[in-house]
Amino acid sequence: MPEHIVFLTGKLAERNLRGVLEDLAAGSFTYQVVRLPINVAGLMTAEFIGRHFSQSEGIDRVIVPGRCRGDLAALGQRLGVTIERGPDELKDLPVHFGRQRQGTDLSRHDVQIFAEIVDAPSLSLDAILARAQDFRRDGADVIDLGCLPDTAFPHLAEAVQALRAAGLRVSVDSLAREDLLTAGRAGADYLLSLKPETIDIADQVDSVPVLIPSEPSDLASLERAIELMRRRGRPFLADPILEPIQFGFTRSLMRYQQLRDRDPEVPILMGTGNITELTDADSSGTTAVLLGVASELRVNAILTTAVSPHCRRAVREADWARRMMFAARQAQSLPRDLTDALLTVHARRPFPYSSEEIAQIAADVHDPNFRIQVGHNGVHVFNRNGLSVGTDPYHLYPSLDVEQDGAHAFYLGVELARAQIAWQLGKRYSQDEELDWGCAYERPAEDRMVHRAPGPTLAARRRRKAGS
């Protein structure tokens, strides 16, 4: 017997829900739509459902809107049926039912992230430790201390020891022999970077060296360094050096491919900062592509930086990218519908409702509360007095009639600004919710077991009424 599911909804969403389920349920499950006495389905709570819905025979589970607050497990136990939250938007029900991948394991990866503190010589120990902890929280596995040319780093050994004492693995990046020897003797886990001409440093310390060619284009010299380390029986990483775009980028990618083809087992490190930092493009996209390359080539580690303002989330982006690419490779599929973490500017499905569907919803509204939705043709704002559509909140203002209500005007200003940004960029907009910027901004975790407190404008209005 097919599963029988009850979908709880409100007045305004009923028509659209039935339309979605008509196609979704065919041959998969049977269903019943139950409209509870509420206009906006997302405002349901477990307590409200308990008062207005009673269990009947033959139900396998009940699905409620994703924004429903309260303890659904306790409610389900009382009613004797499994109750679960669906997606926030009913148009995302196909995803919820597995028509597209969901629940992918993103806990695994096979690429280490070296996060470089490029200005370490100019920072105090406390500042180095603080930056390192930030990088670790963002997903870094190794903290790299970058040494600057012709710049003294008198507290290098102390910095290495302090980071290791904090439970961090440490690498030091320098072309100066004395810096590398100092770091190695202080206990650095890795040294970046040794050439064939300086490989003797590896004989004097226990650190794992990262090998580079004598010149970026000289892959043969890197292969000599690899052979010298193998003769010593020592672990290492090899870095053919990724060059900036317009300065050898494509050829440098080919060197990584050549090295992997010639030596399927050699451990490889790729420095991504020459692309993310030196390209005026959002780093989430460039990082995703670079980690895709790393996944195909079975690169073992990347070295990334977060110097330029547009790269300040580079470590976090790399962490998400390595997990997404690993999951895609394991599933032998495209890296799509796995996570939205790297969709920081745009959304895959920004406008769930057509303008016609929004107009139908607006026609069913008979109260003064404003609803805001975004469609392909702009921002839609409506209540019982009508529907206005525009792309500029200033042009929508005359139809709102809130000149005498400062709190409401402020609220609508905030929401319409969010809606405008969502329309301009192609992002998903949900009224009363902040825009989702993927991993570029960490939104506070939301507990849907508890009721949301009134917003500041509503609370202020209530205080004024209480005092009048």
VOGU-3710 file (C-alpha; in Angstrom, 3 decimals, decimal comma):
1> mpehivfltg> 0,000/0,000/0,000  1,334/3,472/-0,811  2,043/5,795/2,082  -0,829/8,111/3,038  0,272/11,595/4,084  -1,724/14,479/5,516  -0,489/17,975/4,673  -1,576/20,760/7,013  -1,866/24,225/5,509  -3,605/27,573/5,789
11> klaernlrgv> -6,042/29,418/3,607  -3,550/31,336/1,449  -1,342/28,372/0,556  -4,027/25,744/-0,011  -4,450/26,224/-3,745  -0,706/26,176/-4,470  -0,159/23,176/-2,213  -2,777/21,165/-4,058  -1,162/22,089/-7,359  2,273/20,921/-6,208
21> ledlaagsft> 0,943/17,662/-4,741  -1,024/16,768/-7,843  2,213/16,193/-9,758  4,373/15,129/-6,832  2,191/12,373/-5,418  1,438/10,510/-8,643  2,326/6,867/-8,067  4,357/7,669/-4,948  1,886/8,270/-2,135  -1,705/9,207/-1,425
31> yqvvrlpinv> -2,493/12,401/0,376  -5,036/14,614/2,030  -4,811/18,394/2,382  -6,239/19,707/5,631  -6,763/23,457/5,856  -6,656/24,716/9,410  -8,340/27,995/10,467  -5,359/30,240/9,796  -4,428/32,416/6,832  -0,638/32,032/6,844
41> aglmtaefig> 0,443/28,406/7,185  3,917/29,354/8,376  2,422/30,889/11,534  1,142/27,539/12,794  2,488/26,300/16,097  2,392/22,859/17,653  -0,135/24,142/20,188  -2,369/25,553/17,434  -2,251/22,278/15,511  -3,099/20,356/18,668
51> rhfsqsegid> -6,226/22,444/19,105  -7,448/22,225/15,519  -6,313/18,884/14,138  -7,303/15,410/15,281  -5,837/12,127/14,134  -7,873/9,816/11,942  -7,279/6,242/10,839  -4,980/5,336/7,983  -2,507/8,223/8,275  1,171/7,296/7,987
61> rvivpgrcrg> 2,518/10,769/8,720  1,601/14,432/8,868  3,697/17,148/7,228  3,475/20,728/8,449  5,106/23,913/7,087  8,822/24,178/7,844  8,454/27,389/9,844  6,038/25,797/12,297  7,188/26,387/15,875  6,923/24,079/18,845
71> dlaalgqrlg> 7,560/20,487/19,868  6,163/18,391/17,030  7,514/15,148/18,471  5,494/15,605/21,657  2,427/16,570/19,632  2,811/13,513/17,425  3,140/11,264/20,430  -0,077/12,695/21,881  -1,948/12,288/18,592  -0,422/8,927/17,817
81> vtiergpdel> 1,080/9,885/14,467  4,451/11,007/13,124  4,513/14,763/12,487  7,399/16,321/10,619  8,385/19,737/9,305  8,440/20,067/5,581  10,387/22,724/3,696  9,889/26,415/4,437  8,437/26,930/0,957  5,854/24,470/-0,332
91> kdlpvhfgrq> 7,359/24,747/-3,833  10,409/22,963/-2,370  8,395/19,844/-1,541  9,882/17,918/-4,505  13,315/18,386/-2,953  11,960/17,301/0,422  10,660/14,090/-1,121  13,955/13,222/-2,723  13,243/14,121/-6,313  16,563/15,851/-5,959
101> rqgtdlsrhd> 19,293/14,815/-3,561  18,902/15,600/0,088  20,602/14,557/3,280  23,987/14,192/1,582  26,833/13,372/3,946  29,052/16,464/3,879  31,124/15,470/6,898  33,883/13,846/4,862  36,718/15,167/2,732  40,218/14,192/1,694
111> vqifaeivda> 41,905/17,583/1,293  43,780/19,336/4,089  43,508/23,117/4,331  46,641/25,098/5,134  45,486/28,613/6,085  48,227/31,212/5,826  48,671/34,177/8,158  50,535/36,219/5,589  51,557/39,088/7,875  52,642/36,960/10,832
121> pslsldaila> 55,989/38,779/11,372  54,117/42,037/12,096  51,633/40,481/14,511  51,948/39,864/18,231  51,681/36,354/19,614  48,179/37,051/20,860  47,114/38,334/17,442  48,622/35,289/15,721  46,800/32,954/18,084  43,506/34,800/17,611
131> raqdfrrdga> 43,801/34,662/13,822  44,737/30,985/13,985  41,709/30,142/16,102  39,468/31,956/13,616  40,960/29,905/10,791  40,522/26,687/12,744  36,846/27,484/13,352  36,457/28,043/9,617  37,901/24,603/8,869  41,685/24,987/8,648
141> dvidlgclpd> 43,721/21,885/9,457  47,141/23,567/9,475  48,034/27,154/10,355  50,708/28,539/8,064  52,954/31,355/9,273  53,967/33,419/6,264  57,385/35,022/6,432  57,933/38,247/4,490  61,021/38,987/2,372  63,614/41,156/4,127
151> tafphlaeav> 61,409/41,294/7,226  62,606/40,101/10,610  60,474/37,573/12,479  62,154/37,526/15,902  59,303/35,655/17,578  59,011/32,935/14,907  60,088/30,075/17,174  57,877/31,334/19,968  54,911/31,606/17,589  55,372/28,020/16,388
161> qalraaglrv> 55,535/26,750/19,940  52,510/28,775/21,056  50,382/27,448/18,190  51,412/23,868/18,875  50,684/24,357/22,573  47,179/25,427/21,536  46,722/22,094/19,783  47,281/23,416/16,258  49,413/21,979/13,509  51,816/24,546/12,092
171> svdslaredl> 53,610/25,207/8,842  56,049/28,004/8,064  56,316/29,527/4,620  59,635/31,082/3,687  62,392/30,901/1,116  65,016/31,933/3,692  67,082/29,059/5,086  67,346/30,546/8,564  63,589/30,973/8,867  62,992/27,375/7,845
181> ltagragady> 65,647/25,996/10,165  64,355/28,078/13,070  60,810/26,894/12,411  61,824/23,263/12,064  63,840/23,288/15,285  60,891/24,919/17,077  58,663/22,008/16,084  56,848/23,152/12,922  54,935/20,295/11,337  55,556/21,472/7,769
191> llslkpetid> 58,035/23,703/5,956  57,133/25,615/2,803  59,032/25,498/0,566  62,145/23,474/-0,293  63,761/23,369/-3,722  66,313/20,835/-4,924  68,969/23,391/-3,939  67,751/23,639/-0,335  66,540/20,121/0,288  69,375/19,534/2,753
201> iadqvdsvpv> 67,293/21,504/5,280  65,067/18,422/5,526  68,057/16,493/6,927  68,377/18,889/9,856  64,765/18,973/11,111  61,806/16,616/11,480  59,289/18,844/9,691  57,533/17,556/6,570  58,757/19,630/3,616  56,623/21,012/0,804
211> lipsepsdla> 58,694/20,763/-2,357  58,590/23,289/-5,183  60,470/23,525/-8,498  63,564/25,681/-8,873  61,506/27,837/-11,245  57,704/27,617/-11,561  57,837/26,215/-15,096  60,595/23,673/-14,300  58,615/20,547/-13,498  61,716/18,389/-13,957
221> sleraielmr> 63,403/20,079/-10,979  60,393/19,317/-8,803  60,572/15,691/-9,857  64,253/15,641/-8,845  63,347/16,983/-5,422  60,654/14,309/-5,103  63,188/11,599/-5,922  65,672/12,985/-3,383  63,036/12,846/-0,625  62,001/9,331/-1,569
231> rrgrpfladp> 65,582/8,184/-1,308  65,584/9,577/2,219  62,398/7,680/3,021  60,788/10,863/4,313  57,202/12,135/3,886  56,659/15,273/1,788  54,181/17,246/-0,303  54,885/18,468/-3,833  53,626/21,791/-5,193  54,021/22,550/-8,941
241> ilepiqfgft> 52,888/26,146/-8,130  49,612/27,540/-9,425  50,264/30,775/-11,344  47,901/33,807/-11,553  45,541/34,193/-14,506  47,286/35,840/-17,483  50,652/34,893/-15,988  50,751/31,178/-16,734  47,626/29,887/-15,014  46,599/27,367/-17,682
251> rslmryqqlr> 50,092/25,959/-18,127  50,509/25,659/-14,382  47,266/23,648/-14,202  48,714/21,369/-16,857  51,798/20,840/-14,672  49,590/19,546/-11,862  47,945/17,181/-14,326  51,317/16,052/-15,696  52,679/15,396/-12,221  49,622/13,337/-11,289
261> drdpevpilm> 49,736/11,386/-14,548  53,411/10,569/-14,098  53,123/9,742/-10,419  49,637/8,631/-9,273  50,767/8,300/-5,656  52,704/11,529/-5,106  51,133/13,733/-2,377  50,343/17,159/-3,880  49,686/20,577/-2,365  48,080/23,364/-4,400
271> gtgniteltd> 48,277/27,026/-3,437  44,978/28,689/-4,336  45,680/32,255/-3,235  47,203/33,281/-6,575  43,743/32,849/-8,074  41,354/33,846/-5,297  43,360/36,857/-4,142  44,466/38,103/-7,562  41,151/37,815/-9,399  38,338/40,317/-8,875
281> adssgttavl> 35,631/37,687/-8,643  33,747/36,332/-5,671  36,060/33,865/-3,981  33,273/31,357/-3,325  33,034/30,599/-7,041  36,749/30,511/-7,779  37,323/28,360/-4,706  34,649/25,906/-5,800  36,290/25,507/-9,206  39,764/25,122/-7,729
291> lgvaselrvn> 38,583/22,493/-5,261  36,865/20,744/-8,155  40,241/20,588/-9,912  41,833/19,404/-6,666  39,206/16,667/-6,351  39,753/15,389/-9,888  43,536/15,381/-9,462  43,355/13,877/-5,957  45,254/16,837/-4,552  46,013/16,157/-0,887
301> ailttavsph> 46,186/19,710/0,468  45,625/23,323/-0,476  47,244/26,483/0,835  44,796/29,364/0,978  44,882/32,954/2,196  42,310/35,464/3,415  44,009/38,796/2,786  41,933/40,753/0,290  38,526/41,900/1,599  36,727/39,806/-1,015
311> crravreadw> 38,596/36,724/0,224  37,901/37,097/3,925  35,816/33,897/3,935  38,249/31,907/1,776  39,048/29,320/4,434  35,400/28,660/5,218  34,600/28,494/1,503  37,408/26,010/0,940  36,082/23,841/3,749  32,617/23,701/2,190
321> arrmmfaarq> 34,039/23,212/-1,298  36,224/20,247/-0,333  33,253/18,515/1,302  30,940/19,188/-1,615  33,467/17,954/-4,186  34,251/14,834/-2,172  30,536/13,983/-1,932  30,064/14,537/-5,672  33,054/12,358/-6,525  31,896/9,577/-4,218
331> aqslprdltd> 28,446/9,664/-5,812  29,951/9,989/-9,313  27,681/12,927/-9,950  27,755/16,641/-10,600  28,357/18,927/-7,612  24,760/20,159/-7,630  21,950/20,017/-5,080  24,395/19,093/-2,337  24,627/22,362/-0,419  23,845/26,040/-0,963
341> alltvharrp> 26,813/27,141/1,157  28,787/28,421/-1,845  25,802/30,118/-3,488  26,586/33,300/-1,624  25,229/35,809/-4,165  22,596/33,959/-6,164  20,133/31,137/-5,505  19,477/28,100/-7,643  15,699/28,586/-7,349  15,211/32,227/-6,387
351> fpysseeiaq> 11,549/32,742/-7,300  9,374/29,800/-6,247  6,110/31,457/-7,286  5,095/32,961/-10,610  3,512/36,395/-10,767  0,179/34,726/-11,524  0,427/32,527/-8,439  1,300/35,505/-6,260  -1,691/37,389/-7,654  -3,933/34,435/-6,733
361> iaadvhdpnf> -2,570/34,462/-3,180  -3,124/38,232/-2,978  -6,724/37,873/-4,110  -7,399/35,645/-1,094  -6,094/38,172/1,432  -8,841/40,021/3,314  -6,950/41,592/6,218  -4,793/44,741/6,488  -1,489/42,930/7,115  1,037/43,328/4,326
371> riqvghngvh> 2,559/40,301/2,626  5,671/40,589/0,506  6,824/38,122/-2,130  9,347/38,306/-4,935  8,796/37,068/-8,462  10,612/37,323/-11,765  9,063/40,723/-12,502  9,814/42,363/-9,160  8,619/42,819/-5,598  4,965/42,130/-4,824
381> vfnrnglsvg> 3,422/43,754/-1,748  -0,245/43,225/-0,963  -3,008/43,267/1,618  -6,807/43,564/1,417  -6,451/46,947/-0,289  -4,721/45,515/-3,309  -1,493/44,331/-4,900  1,411/46,530/-5,987  4,386/45,324/-8,017  7,639/47,176/-8,545
391> tdpyhlypsl> 11,404/46,988/-8,473  12,044/50,096/-6,375  10,621/50,351/-2,824  10,344/54,113/-3,201  7,873/53,622/-6,035  5,861/51,203/-3,902  5,667/53,534/-0,895  2,694/55,690/-2,040  0,423/52,634/-2,177  1,215/51,491/1,372
401> dveqdgahaf> -0,602/54,221/3,329  1,653/54,008/6,395  2,627/57,669/6,699  1,099/57,846/10,198  2,557/54,558/11,453  6,296/54,921/11,965  6,908/51,411/13,301  5,054/49,801/10,413  6,780/52,054/7,893  10,171/51,117/9,330
411> ylgvelaraq> 9,331/47,417/9,190  8,139/47,626/5,595  11,231/49,629/4,653  13,504/46,876/5,952  11,503/44,089/4,332  11,161/45,851/0,981  14,894/46,562/0,926  15,598/42,875/1,484  13,087/41,974/-1,200  14,653/44,416/-3,660
421> iawqlgkrys> 18,109/42,967/-3,069  16,723/39,458/-3,506  15,099/40,427/-6,804  18,199/42,217/-8,079  20,571/39,349/-7,288  18,240/36,420/-7,822  18,082/35,243/-4,215  15,321/33,542/-2,273  13,273/35,984/-0,198  11,096/34,984/2,759
431> qdeeldwgca> 9,259/37,670/4,690  10,587/38,224/8,226  13,737/36,236/7,432  17,218/37,564/6,740  18,581/36,836/3,285  20,684/33,700/3,052  24,279/34,485/2,082  25,542/30,911/2,236  28,808/30,477/4,094  29,683/34,155/3,564
441> yerpaedrmv> 27,728/35,067/6,680  26,892/32,888/9,648  23,261/33,360/10,594  22,452/32,621/14,223  21,049/29,149/14,680  17,254/29,176/14,845  15,430/27,006/17,370  12,025/26,132/15,980  11,093/24,364/19,183  10,431/27,763/20,752
451> hrapgptlaa> 8,169/30,615/19,707  9,698/33,643/18,072  9,604/36,786/20,202  7,857/39,873/18,787  10,120/42,047/16,645  11,256/45,439/17,944  8,718/47,407/15,901  5,813/45,263/17,065  7,018/45,383/20,668  7,331/49,176/20,487
461> rrrrkags> 3,798/49,475/19,135  2,470/47,321/21,956  4,266/49,432/24,541  2,749/52,606/23,102  -0,739/51,123/23,189  -0,243/49,931/26,756  0,810/53,430/27,827  -2,035/55,264/26,107
//
